[in-house]
């Protein structure tokens, strides 16, 4: 692309004539510099890439994008472009380089402290049932059609994000559902984008500390940025901070909530009569929807809190004109990989896979499951190696408090011995006088839980969730719990 064309939407200064300069790519990692590229000097928490400007030019970079003065001698013979903020510039340039792929699709951005992933997958399921071709970008990775792209962050760096969007647009994806974190706004990863829909789930203190947000007010501010980057804002009006999140918004406003709360004039969906239900072959929630739709709904996701996630997803569906029958079908069969994911083992035993791997998420998971009044609550879990021992003690204590029996096993032991990690979990387990057995091999632990299940049991495997590997001594071995369970069930049939 012509450098001049790339810079068209960006205020900048440059001493050289760039009229005929061509750019082969945009690079912000000095190790990946190639001939003819534009090298962007990003300033990070630990590293300032301006120190690599000279090296990048020696490797063949066509131009440098900087927000600080670099070595004076480089200005004489090279193209040095100066901007106010290179992170913001990278996002704008990346969108231009990939020819604004988001404009070719309907984009749905979801932000909030909790529920982003579940709401995103609910939205995807409904839209796909309605015949749309949907891509998703978030915590678990980026997916479209049968393609999976690993991502490092909930919202990828702007260049990677635009590249993924370009791939999706080229494959005729019609709708993209994205989780957009507060860090994404703070680091300008979605700068220059306007989403068709922005959806807010809830907010509570989180991601506050060194390298994240200095306080709750800053966290709230960056969450609110979504509503200056979308056409239609859809908000959970039962969250006490929702009006603060809308501060300085530029979008059209829509809300959803429960009948028990005050309903705003902008409300498009109301939920009521919420119940936790457990039937033969089904476990989840049911509730009534009024407003834009009038229907009773069963959702195959456990926990009353999922009513809000469902209402958010269905609000998008309503604005997109999706039929009621498509919503009912999609939500009944709803499953989010690794988030209270139900795996069918029998009509009388339910098995749940979840990513819970700390004290707070473990307690939330187990108290939610107890609402379904299991005959026994059976926990299968371990703890990650080379991580906090306090986390192990706490998870052991919480499991001991709520579970009828726990099966202590492996979970990414890394460079520790599984037996040593189990010893730490047992310290917490003994504080709450929990019942447990030890089976260090995770596959055998899962097999034991299924083989010894009793009618009415709910078995929960937690810690790994969406992961499909076991990390041992620096090597990641294939380990997908769904595949493991399927194999165990086939063996038991024999």
C-alpha positions as CSV (number, residue, x, y, z in Angstrom):
1,X,0.0,0.0,0.0
2,X,1.1,3.6,-0.7
3,X,2.3,5.1,2.6
4,X,0.4,8.3,1.8
5,X,-2.8,6.3,1.4
6,X,-2.2,4.5,4.7
7,X,-1.8,7.8,6.6
8,X,-4.8,9.5,5.1
9,X,-6.9,9.4,8.3
10,X,-4.1,10.1,10.6
11,X,-2.6,13.5,11.7
12,X,1.2,13.3,11.4
13,X,4.4,15.2,10.7
14,X,7.1,14.0,8.3
15,X,10.1,15.9,6.8
16,X,10.4,13.7,3.8
17,X,8.3,13.4,0.6
18,X,6.3,10.2,1.0
19,X,4.3,10.5,-2.3
20,X,5.7,7.4,-3.9
21,X,6.7,5.4,-0.8
22,X,5.2,1.8,-0.7
23,X,4.7,-0.2,2.5
24,X,4.8,-4.0,2.5
25,X,3.4,-4.5,6.0
26,X,3.0,-2.9,9.4
27,X,5.3,-4.3,12.1
28,X,5.5,-3.3,15.8
29,X,7.8,-6.2,17.0
30,X,11.5,-5.4,16.2
31,X,12.3,-9.1,15.9
32,X,9.8,-9.4,12.9
33,X,11.0,-6.4,10.9
34,X,11.2,-7.1,7.2
35,X,12.2,-5.2,4.1
36,X,9.8,-2.5,3.1
37,X,7.7,-2.4,6.3
38,X,6.5,0.4,8.4
39,X,8.0,-0.1,11.9
40,X,5.8,1.3,14.7
41,X,7.5,2.3,18.0
42,X,5.2,1.3,20.8
43,X,5.7,2.4,24.3
44,X,4.9,-0.4,26.8
45,X,5.0,-0.8,30.6
46,X,8.4,-2.3,30.5
47,X,9.9,-1.5,27.0
48,X,10.0,1.5,24.7
49,X,10.5,0.3,21.1
50,X,11.9,3.7,20.0
51,X,15.3,2.2,21.0
52,X,14.9,-0.2,18.1
53,X,14.3,2.4,15.4
54,X,17.8,2.4,14.0
55,X,18.0,-1.4,14.0
56,X,14.7,-1.6,12.2
57,X,16.0,0.7,9.4
58,X,19.2,-1.4,9.1
59,X,17.0,-4.5,8.6
60,X,15.3,-2.8,5.7
61,X,12.2,-1.0,7.2
62,X,10.9,1.6,4.7
63,X,9.7,4.0,7.5
64,X,9.5,4.6,11.2
65,X,6.4,5.7,13.1
66,X,7.3,7.4,16.4
67,X,5.8,9.5,19.1
68,X,9.2,10.6,20.5
69,X,12.3,12.1,18.9
70,X,14.7,9.4,17.8
71,X,18.4,9.7,16.8
72,X,18.8,12.9,14.9
73,X,21.0,11.4,12.2
74,X,18.1,9.1,11.1
75,X,16.0,12.0,9.9
76,X,18.4,12.9,7.1
77,X,18.1,9.7,5.0
78,X,15.0,8.0,6.2
79,X,11.2,8.5,6.5
80,X,10.4,9.3,10.1
81,X,6.7,9.9,10.7
82,X,5.8,11.6,14.0
83,X,2.4,11.2,15.7
84,X,0.9,12.0,19.0
85,X,0.3,8.4,20.1
86,X,1.7,5.3,18.3
87,X,-0.7,2.9,19.8
88,X,-3.7,4.9,18.6
89,X,-2.0,5.3,15.2
90,X,-1.3,1.6,14.9
91,X,-5.1,0.9,15.3
92,X,-6.0,3.5,12.7
93,X,-3.3,2.4,10.3
94,X,-4.1,-1.3,10.7
95,X,-7.8,-0.7,9.8
96,X,-6.7,1.1,6.7
97,X,-4.1,-1.5,5.8
98,X,-6.7,-4.3,5.9
99,X,-9.2,-2.1,4.1
100,X,-11.7,-1.5,6.9
101,X,-13.0,-5.1,7.2
102,X,-15.4,-4.3,10.1
103,X,-17.4,-2.1,7.7
104,X,-18.3,-5.2,5.6
105,X,-19.9,-7.0,8.6
106,X,-22.4,-6.3,11.4
107,X,-20.3,-5.9,14.6
108,X,-21.4,-6.6,18.1
109,X,-19.0,-5.5,20.9
110,X,-19.6,-6.8,24.5
111,X,-18.1,-5.3,27.6
112,X,-18.5,-5.8,31.3
113,X,-16.8,-7.4,34.3
114,X,-18.7,-10.7,34.2
115,X,-20.6,-12.5,31.5
116,X,-18.8,-11.3,28.4
117,X,-17.9,-14.7,27.1
118,X,-21.2,-16.3,27.9
119,X,-23.2,-13.4,26.3
120,X,-21.0,-13.5,23.2
121,X,-21.6,-17.2,22.7
122,X,-25.3,-16.9,23.3
123,X,-25.4,-14.1,20.7
124,X,-23.5,-16.2,18.3
125,X,-25.8,-19.3,18.8
126,X,-28.9,-17.3,18.2
127,X,-27.6,-15.5,15.1
128,X,-26.3,-18.8,13.6
129,X,-29.7,-20.4,14.2
130,X,-31.2,-17.5,12.3
131,X,-29.0,-18.3,9.3
132,X,-26.2,-15.8,9.8
133,X,-22.6,-16.5,9.3
134,X,-21.0,-15.6,12.6
135,X,-17.4,-15.0,13.8
136,X,-16.4,-14.6,17.4
137,X,-13.4,-13.0,19.0
138,X,-12.7,-13.2,22.8
139,X,-11.2,-14.9,25.8
140,X,-11.3,-18.4,24.3
141,X,-9.8,-17.3,20.9
142,X,-11.2,-16.3,17.5
143,X,-13.4,-18.6,15.6
144,X,-15.2,-18.6,12.3
145,X,-16.5,-21.5,10.2
146,X,-14.2,-24.4,11.2
147,X,-11.2,-22.1,11.8
148,X,-9.7,-21.4,15.2
149,X,-7.1,-18.6,15.8
150,X,-5.2,-18.5,19.1
151,X,-5.3,-15.0,20.7
152,X,-3.2,-13.7,23.6
153,X,-5.7,-11.2,24.9
154,X,-9.5,-11.0,25.3
155,X,-9.3,-8.3,22.6
156,X,-6.2,-8.8,20.4
157,X,-3.7,-6.0,19.6
158,X,-5.2,-3.8,16.9
159,X,-3.1,-5.1,14.0
160,X,-4.0,-8.8,14.8
161,X,-7.6,-7.8,15.4
162,X,-7.9,-6.1,11.9
163,X,-6.1,-9.0,10.3
164,X,-8.6,-11.5,11.8
165,X,-11.5,-9.3,10.8
166,X,-10.1,-9.2,7.2
167,X,-10.0,-13.0,7.2
168,X,-13.6,-13.2,8.4
169,X,-14.8,-10.7,5.8
170,X,-13.1,-12.5,3.0
171,X,-14.9,-15.7,4.1
172,X,-18.3,-13.9,3.8
173,X,-18.9,-13.8,7.6
174,X,-21.9,-11.5,8.1
175,X,-21.8,-10.9,11.9
176,X,-18.8,-10.6,14.3
177,X,-19.3,-10.9,18.1
178,X,-16.4,-9.5,20.1
179,X,-15.5,-9.3,23.7
180,X,-14.0,-5.8,24.2
181,X,-12.1,-5.3,27.5
182,X,-11.3,-2.1,29.4
183,X,-7.7,-2.7,28.6
184,X,-8.5,-2.7,24.9
185,X,-9.9,0.8,25.2
186,X,-7.0,2.0,27.4
187,X,-4.5,0.8,24.8
188,X,-6.5,2.0,21.7
189,X,-6.9,-1.5,20.2
190,X,-10.3,-0.7,18.7
191,X,-9.6,3.0,17.9
192,X,-11.2,4.1,14.7
193,X,-13.9,1.4,14.8
194,X,-17.6,2.1,15.2
195,X,-19.5,-1.0,16.3
196,X,-23.1,-1.6,15.2
197,X,-24.0,-2.7,18.7
198,X,-22.3,-2.1,22.0
199,X,-23.6,-4.3,24.9
200,X,-22.9,-3.8,28.6
201,X,-23.4,-6.7,31.0
202,X,-22.4,-5.4,34.5
203,X,-19.5,-3.8,36.4
204,X,-17.8,-4.4,39.7
205,X,-14.2,-3.7,40.9
206,X,-11.8,-5.8,38.9
207,X,-8.5,-5.5,37.0
208,X,-7.3,-2.8,39.4
209,X,-3.6,-2.8,40.2
210,X,-0.2,-2.4,38.7
211,X,-0.3,-2.8,34.9
212,X,-4.1,-2.6,34.7
213,X,-6.2,0.3,36.1
214,X,-5.2,2.6,39.0
215,X,-8.7,2.6,40.5
216,X,-12.4,1.8,39.9
217,X,-13.1,5.2,38.4
218,X,-10.5,4.6,35.7
219,X,-11.9,1.1,35.1
220,X,-15.4,2.5,34.8
221,X,-14.2,5.3,32.4
222,X,-12.6,2.8,30.0
223,X,-15.7,0.5,30.1
224,X,-17.8,3.6,29.2
225,X,-15.7,4.2,26.0
226,X,-17.7,1.5,24.2
227,X,-20.7,3.9,24.0
228,X,-18.7,6.4,22.1
229,X,-17.7,3.7,19.7
230,X,-21.1,2.2,18.7
231,X,-24.3,3.1,16.9
232,X,-26.7,1.4,19.4
233,X,-25.9,0.9,23.0
234,X,-27.6,-2.0,24.9
235,X,-27.3,-1.9,28.6
236,X,-28.3,-4.0,31.7
237,X,-30.3,-1.3,33.5
238,X,-30.4,-3.4,36.7
239,X,-26.7,-2.7,37.2
240,X,-26.4,0.3,39.5
241,X,-23.6,1.9,37.5
242,X,-25.3,1.7,34.1
243,X,-26.1,5.4,33.8
244,X,-22.5,6.2,34.7
245,X,-21.3,3.8,32.0
246,X,-23.4,5.9,29.5
247,X,-21.7,9.2,30.5
248,X,-20.8,11.2,27.4
249,X,-22.3,8.5,25.1
250,X,-22.8,9.2,21.4
251,X,-25.0,6.2,20.6
252,X,-28.7,5.4,20.6
253,X,-29.7,3.9,24.0
254,X,-31.5,0.6,24.6
255,X,-31.9,-1.3,27.9
256,X,-33.0,-4.6,29.3
257,X,-33.8,-5.8,32.8
258,X,-36.0,-7.8,35.2
259,X,-39.6,-6.9,36.1
260,X,-38.7,-6.6,39.8
261,X,-36.6,-3.5,39.0
262,X,-37.6,0.0,37.8
263,X,-37.9,-0.2,34.0
264,X,-36.7,2.7,31.9
265,X,-38.6,4.0,28.8
266,X,-35.7,2.7,26.7
267,X,-36.3,-0.9,27.8
268,X,-36.8,-3.3,25.0
269,X,-36.9,-6.6,26.9
270,X,-38.1,-7.5,30.4
271,X,-37.4,-10.9,32.2
272,X,-39.6,-12.4,35.0
273,X,-40.5,-15.7,36.7
274,X,-36.9,-16.9,36.8
275,X,-36.4,-20.6,37.8
276,X,-33.5,-23.1,38.1
277,X,-34.7,-26.2,36.4
278,X,-33.4,-29.8,36.2
279,X,-35.2,-32.3,34.0
280,X,-34.3,-35.6,32.3
281,X,-31.4,-34.7,29.9
282,X,-31.6,-30.9,30.6
283,X,-30.3,-28.6,33.3
284,X,-30.5,-24.8,33.1
285,X,-32.9,-21.9,33.8
286,X,-36.3,-20.9,32.6
287,X,-37.9,-17.4,32.6
288,X,-40.5,-15.3,30.8
289,X,-39.7,-12.5,28.4
290,X,-42.0,-9.6,27.6
291,X,-41.5,-6.4,25.7
292,X,-40.1,-6.8,22.2
293,X,-40.9,-10.5,22.5
294,X,-43.6,-12.3,24.5
295,X,-42.4,-15.9,25.3
296,X,-41.3,-18.5,27.9
297,X,-37.8,-19.6,27.4
298,X,-35.5,-22.4,28.6
299,X,-31.8,-21.8,28.5
300,X,-29.3,-24.6,28.8
301,X,-26.9,-22.6,31.0
302,X,-27.0,-22.9,34.7
303,X,-27.4,-20.0,37.2
304,X,-29.9,-17.2,37.7
305,X,-27.2,-14.7,36.7
306,X,-27.4,-16.1,33.2
307,X,-30.8,-14.5,32.8
308,X,-29.0,-11.2,32.3
309,X,-26.6,-12.7,29.8
310,X,-29.5,-14.2,27.9
311,X,-31.5,-10.9,27.9
312,X,-28.4,-9.1,26.5
313,X,-28.0,-11.6,23.7
314,X,-31.7,-11.7,22.9
315,X,-31.8,-7.9,22.8
316,X,-29.3,-8.0,19.9
317,X,-31.4,-10.7,18.3
318,X,-34.5,-8.5,18.6
319,X,-32.8,-5.5,17.0
320,X,-31.6,-7.9,14.2
321,X,-35.1,-9.2,13.6
322,X,-34.6,-12.8,14.7
323,X,-37.7,-15.0,15.0
324,X,-38.8,-16.2,18.4
325,X,-38.6,-19.9,17.4
326,X,-34.9,-19.5,16.4
327,X,-34.2,-17.9,19.8
328,X,-36.0,-20.7,21.7
329,X,-34.1,-23.4,19.8
330,X,-30.7,-21.8,20.1
331,X,-31.0,-21.1,23.9
332,X,-32.4,-24.5,24.8
333,X,-29.2,-26.1,23.4
334,X,-26.9,-23.4,24.6
335,X,-23.4,-24.4,25.8
336,X,-20.4,-22.2,26.3
337,X,-17.1,-24.2,26.1
338,X,-15.7,-24.4,29.6
339,X,-18.3,-22.1,31.3
340,X,-20.7,-24.3,33.2
341,X,-20.7,-26.5,30.1
342,X,-23.0,-29.5,30.4
343,X,-21.8,-32.9,29.0
344,X,-24.4,-35.6,28.7
345,X,-23.4,-38.8,30.5
346,X,-26.9,-40.2,31.4
347,X,-30.4,-39.1,32.0
348,X,-30.0,-39.2,35.7
349,X,-26.5,-37.8,36.2
350,X,-25.4,-34.3,35.1
351,X,-21.7,-33.6,34.4
352,X,-20.4,-30.0,34.3
353,X,-17.1,-28.6,32.9
354,X,-16.0,-25.2,34.2
355,X,-12.9,-23.0,34.1
356,X,-13.1,-22.0,37.8
357,X,-9.5,-21.9,39.1
358,X,-9.5,-19.6,42.1
359,X,-11.4,-19.2,45.3
360,X,-14.0,-16.7,44.1
361,X,-14.9,-18.5,40.9
362,X,-15.0,-21.9,42.7
363,X,-17.4,-20.7,45.3
364,X,-19.6,-19.0,42.7
365,X,-19.7,-22.3,40.7
366,X,-20.5,-24.6,43.6
367,X,-23.1,-22.4,45.2
368,X,-24.8,-22.1,41.8
369,X,-24.8,-25.9,41.3
370,X,-26.3,-26.4,44.8
371,X,-29.4,-24.4,43.7
372,X,-30.2,-27.4,41.6
373,X,-30.4,-29.7,44.7
374,X,-28.1,-32.5,43.5
375,X,-28.3,-35.9,45.2
376,X,-24.6,-35.5,45.7
377,X,-22.2,-32.8,44.5
378,X,-19.0,-34.5,43.3
379,X,-16.0,-32.3,42.5
380,X,-13.0,-33.3,40.4
381,X,-10.2,-30.8,40.5
382,X,-6.6,-30.0,41.1
383,X,-4.5,-26.8,40.9
384,X,-2.0,-25.3,38.5
385,X,1.7,-25.9,39.2
386,X,4.1,-23.0,39.8
387,X,1.3,-20.8,41.0
388,X,0.1,-19.4,44.3
389,X,-0.1,-22.0,47.1
390,X,-2.8,-19.8,48.8
391,X,-5.0,-20.4,45.8
392,X,-4.7,-24.2,46.5
393,X,-5.6,-23.9,50.1
394,X,-8.6,-21.7,49.4
395,X,-10.0,-23.9,46.6
396,X,-9.6,-27.0,48.9
397,X,-11.4,-25.3,51.7
398,X,-14.3,-24.1,49.5
399,X,-14.7,-27.6,47.9
400,X,-14.6,-29.2,51.3
401,X,-17.3,-26.8,52.5
402,X,-19.8,-27.4,49.6
403,X,-19.0,-30.8,48.0
404,X,-20.2,-34.2,49.2
405,X,-17.0,-35.7,47.9
406,X,-13.9,-34.3,46.1
407,X,-11.6,-36.2,43.8
408,X,-8.2,-34.5,44.0
409,X,-6.2,-34.8,40.8
410,X,-3.9,-33.1,38.3
411,X,-4.4,-29.7,36.6
412,X,-1.4,-28.4,34.5
413,X,1.2,-29.4,37.1
414,X,3.9,-27.7,35.0
415,X,7.2,-28.2,36.8
416,X,5.8,-29.4,40.1
417,X,4.8,-33.0,41.2
418,X,1.0,-33.6,41.2
419,X,1.3,-35.3,44.6
420,X,2.9,-32.1,46.1
421,X,0.1,-29.9,44.8
422,X,-2.6,-32.3,46.2
423,X,-0.9,-32.0,49.6
424,X,-1.5,-28.3,49.5
425,X,-5.1,-28.7,48.5
426,X,-5.6,-31.1,51.3
427,X,-4.5,-28.4,53.8
428,X,-7.5,-26.3,52.8
429,X,-9.8,-29.4,52.5
430,X,-9.1,-30.4,56.1
431,X,-9.9,-26.9,57.4
432,X,-13.5,-27.4,56.2
433,X,-13.6,-31.1,57.0
434,X,-14.3,-32.1,53.5
435,X,-14.5,-35.7,52.2
436,X,-11.9,-36.5,49.5
437,X,-10.0,-39.2,47.7
438,X,-6.8,-38.8,45.7
439,X,-6.4,-39.9,42.1
440,X,-3.4,-38.0,40.6
441,X,-4.2,-39.1,37.0
442,X,-6.9,-36.8,35.8
443,X,-8.3,-39.2,33.2
444,X,-8.7,-41.9,35.9
445,X,-10.2,-39.4,38.3
446,X,-12.9,-38.5,35.7
447,X,-13.5,-42.2,35.0
448,X,-13.9,-42.9,38.7
449,X,-16.5,-40.0,39.1
450,X,-18.6,-41.4,36.2
451,X,-18.2,-45.1,37.1
452,X,-19.3,-44.4,40.7
453,X,-22.0,-41.9,40.0
454,X,-25.4,-42.3,41.7
455,X,-28.8,-41.2,40.4
456,X,-29.3,-37.5,41.0
457,X,-25.5,-36.7,41.2
458,X,-24.0,-33.6,39.7
459,X,-20.4,-34.1,38.9
460,X,-18.3,-31.0,38.2
461,X,-14.8,-31.0,36.7
462,X,-13.3,-27.6,37.2
463,X,-10.0,-25.9,36.6
464,X,-9.4,-26.6,32.9
465,X,-12.6,-25.5,31.2
466,X,-12.0,-24.7,27.6
467,X,-8.3,-25.9,27.6
468,X,-7.5,-28.9,25.5
469,X,-4.1,-29.8,27.0
470,X,-2.2,-30.8,30.1
471,X,1.0,-28.9,30.7
472,X,3.7,-31.2,32.3
473,X,7.4,-30.4,32.5
474,X,7.2,-27.7,29.8
475,X,5.3,-29.9,27.3
476,X,1.6,-29.5,26.5
477,X,0.0,-32.9,26.0
478,X,-3.4,-33.2,24.3
479,X,-6.2,-33.4,26.9
480,X,-9.7,-32.3,26.1
481,X,-12.1,-33.3,28.8
482,X,-14.9,-33.8,26.3
483,X,-12.9,-36.3,24.3
484,X,-11.8,-38.0,27.5
485,X,-15.4,-38.3,28.8
486,X,-16.6,-39.7,25.4
487,X,-13.8,-42.3,25.5
488,X,-14.7,-43.3,29.1
489,X,-18.4,-43.7,28.2
490,X,-17.6,-45.9,25.2
491,X,-15.4,-48.1,27.4
492,X,-18.1,-48.4,30.0
493,X,-20.7,-49.5,27.4
494,X,-18.3,-52.3,26.4
